[in-house]
Amino acid sequence: MKINNLDKIIEDYLIRNENKLKINSNDILSGDVFIALQGRNIHGNKYINDALDNGAEYVITDKNAGSFINENNIFLINDVLLFLLRIANKKRNNFRGKVIGITGSVGKTSVKENLKFLLSFESKVSASIKSYNNYLGVLISLINMDNFSDFAIFEIGTNNFHEIGKLTSIIMPQQVIVTNIFPTHLESLKSTRNIAIEKSDIFNLKYNSEIELLILPNSNSDELFLYDQAKKMKISKILTVGKKTNSNYHIQEINKTNKKNIIIKVNKNKESYKIDFDTDYYHQIHNAIICLSIFEHNNLPLKTFYKKVKSIPKIEGRGLMNEVAIDNKKIFFIDESYNASPVTMKICIDYFYELELQNTQKKYIILGEMNELGKLSKMYHQDVIKQILHYKFENVILCGNLFKSLLKRMKTETDQINCLLDENEIMQFLKKNIHNNDIILIKGSNSTKVNKLANMLNANKE
């Protein structure tokens, strides 16, 4: 027998509870709610019985298809996203904690995870999982929020025009962070200035009347454009973080005392901070100082920040180093495989060049192609090749047809660069050439073959 008012029952259930809404039947635990949507190739209805077997309390679907166990708890609705939006709006309106929204070209997930880690020592924190920063991801994240959190942290992403404003108007973050403006998603957005304009909607009062704090970078002209826009909108508190002396949080010095200890000197007005950190990787330092500014704005104990900042966990795909096995040989694998842009690619190559080796260790740098760069794609990939040649790495693997054609066009003939076309070719090369304690760094866009290679290596963690 069908349950009357099932939509209202599910709505109330999701508003009262936290972390109940799932889109993957494998993630379902007892009491969860499964959303069955059309995927790239298959509709989620195929997995409804799996979800129910795993303990799903309710199922939401937009397609009537066959019979299922426990049919009474399956809610059929024409527009699932509209239904989720209704619930997300109610949950946001009920929330009394502080909402932090993070956007930027790169680093959104890292800043979110850093903040979640540090704030959790002083406060109750909810945060979106993985990189849930598109429309569906934002709705799920809001609905899964703990109503009693002190802070709720969300990523807001885009790869086209008019997306940031739409998501911002749902999340309504009081505290806003823009990590950076770099060349990404140029296929749709065309220029970094357009990226900056799109990102600026996160603090545009048209979409976000709740804003009380805006944290901005100031390293390039597009980031300075953001600052000018924020001033025009009369945002009440704007803080800048960067290497420039006029930054509110001026990263003045990064001193390496030994291989595992870094001292960061930061100036704020006439105050000076010295922070112990575990890496001189600049973008990770920049992220940590963003967290410092959030601590100060919310009057949280700085002693907690100082004590815990060195312990921020590295994230898989974003700089995490693992020991892995290749043919019974122990290898150190630096995993930067989550995604790639021209700037992050350059940062990774610089970092790997500076990385000190021990005894007989060798470095292997494996780079995949960068997606969504539009007409500038060839130029940015040529820049990568030039940087590699400049540093004279001994062991380089470039993966992809674009790299292959550019090497041919540039008439680059060198033993230091191997151009291989898939993860299996690369693995065979590594098995033949790599030795115990060698170090591999992998960087490339999400959908590239090197990302698959990274997953293969991570499956062989020691």
Sequence and secondary structure as in RCSB ss.txt:
>XXXX:A:sequence
MKINNLDKIIEDYLIRNENKLKINSNDILSGDVFIALQGRNIHGNKYINDALDNGAEYVITDKNAGSFINENNIF
LINDVLLFLLRIANKKRNNFRGKVIGITGSVGKTSVKENLKFLLSFESKVSASIKSYNNYLGVLISLINMDNFSD
FAIFEIGTNNFHEIGKLTSIIMPQQVIVTNIFPTHLESLKSTRNIAIEKSDIFNLKYNSEIELLILPNSNSDELF
LYDQAKKMKISKILTVGKKTNSNYHIQEINKTNKKNIIIKVNKNKESYKIDFDTDYYHQIHNAIICLSIFEHNNL
PLKTFYKKVKSIPKIEGRGLMNEVAIDNKKIFFIDESYNASPVTMKICIDYFYELELQNTQKKYIILGEMNELGK
LSKMYHQDVIKQILHYKFENVILCGNLFKSLLKRMKTETDQINCLLDENEIMQFLKKNIHNNDIILIKGSNSTKV
NKLANMLNANKE
>XXXX:A:secstr
   TTHHHHHHHHHHHSSS EES GGG  TT EEEE B SSSBGGGGHHHHHHTT SEEEES   S  TTGGGEE
E S HHHHHHHHHHHHHHH  SEEEEEE SS HHHHHHHHHHHHTTTS EEE  TT  SHHHHHHHHHTS TT S
EEEEE   SSTTSHHHHHHHH  SEEEE    S SHHHH SHHHHHHHHGGGS TTT TT  EEEEE SSHHHHH
HHHHHHHTT S EEEEESSTTSSEEEEEEEEEETTEEEEEEEETTEEEEEEES   HHHHHHHHHHHHHHHHTT 
 HHHHHHHGGG    TTTTEEEEEEETTEEEEEEEE S   HHHHHHHHHHHHH    TT  EEEEEE   S GG
GHHHHHHHHHHHHHHHT SSEEEESHHHHHHHHHTT   TTEEEE SHHHHHHHHHHH  TT EEEEE  TTSHH
HHHHHHHHTTB 
